[in-house]
Amino acid sequence: MSVRGFVFFVFFVSFVVFVRDRSCIVHAQTADQHQLLAQIKRADAGQLAVSEEDGRFLRVMIVTSGARRVLEIGGAFGYSAIWMGLGLRQTGGRLTSIEYDPARAQMAAENIRKAGLADIVTVISGDAFKEAPKLEGAFDFVFLDAWKRDYKRFLDLMLPRLEPRGLFLAHNVVNKQVEMRDFLDAIKNDPRLFTTIVTPSAEGMSVSVRIK
């Protein structure tokens, strides 16, 4: 399958899941996990977490790509990490989530423990520019949801460590695009990447696959 064909297939599957089979994904969580996710969203006064639609999209992307080594930059309270962790439970993979704020990182780790995903998701508290280089090996899936003006710096940091045909996703690329023009130009023009923008929610998500 070509890279373009692969990306089209992934988005087609995602679209079908969201539009026609949403109830199946709801029931693919336990009742406690569903309740926990709702609690995190209600408590998220600063709206740092992704939307529920974006969380579902992340899970679908994890499963359809078969991701096994995942990095999240900007974990907030663990909401997106739980969605990805649910997908990684199916692929046998692991997620490292880096959160800058110590209090949020502690809460994220507790939420992940409550979700029954502590064996899959590891939360690191600290500056991702310092912590990510300490992690060994390459990644096949990177999700970026940190300070928007740092997106291009994080792309430069992590793209060399993205596996061939690995996926690099970034959040808020529609509703906060003015804060990341350099990043958006880079993912659209870098010859190593094939990129598309999708909108599971109004916030927008970029999906880039490494082709070189």
N, C-alpha and C positions, 0 to 999 in steps of 0.2 A: 504494500500500500504506500502511495506517495505521501509526503509530509502534508500537502494540502488535503489529500483525501483523508488522512488520519484526523486532522483538525476538524474537517467537515463532519466526519463520523462522530467525533466526540461531542460536538455542539448539537448535532441532530439527536443523539441519544439524550443529551441534557434537556433539550427542548421537549422531547416526548415525555420525559420523566416529570418535568415541571407542569406541563399543560394537561397531561392525560392520566398521570399515575401518582399524583401528589400524595394521596392517602396511603399508598404503599410505603413511601419513604417515612411518613409519620409513624407507621406501625413497625418500621425497621428499628425504632428506638424502644427502649423500655419505657414504661410509664414514668418511672423516676427520672430518667434522662430527659424526657420531654418536659416534665415539670421543672427540672433544674435549668434547662435552657430558657424557659419562659421567665423564671425568677431572675436569671442573669440579665435578661433584656429589660425587665421592669426596673432593676436597680441601676441600670446604666444611664445615669442622669446626663453624663457628658456625651452620650451616643458614640462611644469609642468602638463598640463592637460592630461587626458587619450586620447587615440585615439578615432576617431568617432566609430570604430567598438566596442571598449570597452564600450563606452557610450551606444550604442544600446544594448549591452549585459546586462549592469546594468539595463536598463529599462525593458528588458524582464524578468530578474530575479526578479525584484520587483513585476511585474504583476503576473507572474506564481506562485510565492510563496505567494502572497497575503499580502505582508509585510505592516505593519501599523505603526511601531515605528522604525525608521531608524536612525543610527548614521554614519556620515562620519568623519573620522579623516584625515585631510589634504585636505582642500577644494580648495586651489589655487584660481583661478578666477571664480569659480562657474560652470565650464563646466559640470563636472560629476554630480553636484547637480541638474542642470537643467534636465539632462537626467533622473535621479532618480525621480525628482519632477514630471515629465511628467507621469511616472509610478504610482506614489503615488496619482496623480489626479484620477486615475482609481480605486485604492484600498481604497481611503479615508484615507490614512495614512499621517504621518508627518515626516519630516527630520530635524535633527539638524546637521549642518556642522561646524566643528571647524577648523579654519585656524590660524596658528601661527603668520604670518606676518600681521600687522595691515592694511597696504596699500592694500594687496591682499584681505584681508577680506572685506574691504570697497568696493572694486571693485566687489567682488563676490556678495555682498548684492545688489549692484546696477544692476548687470547683472540678478540676480534672479528677481528683481523687474521688469525689462524690459521684462522678459520672462512671466510675469503674474503669478508668483509662490510664491510671498511673503507670501501668506496665508498658504502655505504648507512647505516652507523651511525657517528655522531660521539659520542665520550665527552668530557664536560666534568667536570673535577675542581673541586669547590667547593660552597658552600652554595646549595642550590636556591632559597632565598628571595631570594638576590642574583643568581644566574645566570639563572633563568627570565625575570625581567623584561627582561633584555638581549636575549633572543631576539625576533626580529621576526615579526609576523604572527600568525595564528590557527592552531589545531590541530584536526584532525578525530579524534584519538585520543590520550588521555592515560592512562598507566598509572602508578599510585602504589604504591610499596612502600618507603616511607621510615619514619622514626620515627613510630610509630602515634599518639602524642598530638598530632602535628602535622598529621594528616590533614585536619582541618577547616580549618586555616589554608591548606593547599595547595589545597583545594577553593575557598575564597574567592579565592585568587590566580588560579587557572586557569580557573574556570568562565566568567568574562567573555570569555575568549579561546578558548573551545570553539565550534567551528562549529555552526550549527543541524544537528541530527541527528548531531552528533559524539558519540563515546563516551568516557566517563570510567570507567575500571576501577580498582579498589583491591583489594589483596591482604590476606589474613589477617583478613577481616571476620567470620569465624566463630570461629577459635581464639583471636583476640585482641580480641574485640569489646568487652570491658570497658575497653580502653584507648582506645576511639574512639567512645564513646556519642554525643558531640556530632556527629561526622561522620555516623554512621549515621542519627541523627535528621534531619540536614540533607538527605541524599540521598533519604530517604523522603518528606520533607514539602515540599521546595522545589518550587514549581509549575513551575519551568523544566525539571524532570527527571522522567523515568520510570525507575524503578529496580527491579531484581530481584537476588536473591542466588543464586548457583549454587555448586555444590561439585564441581568436577572432582577436587579432593582435599579432605581434611578441613580444610584451612586456610581455604577459602572465598574467593570473589571477588564483589565487587559490580560490577554493570554498569549504568551510568546513561546514558541517551540524552537529549541536550538537545532539548527539544520547543518551547522558547520562547527 
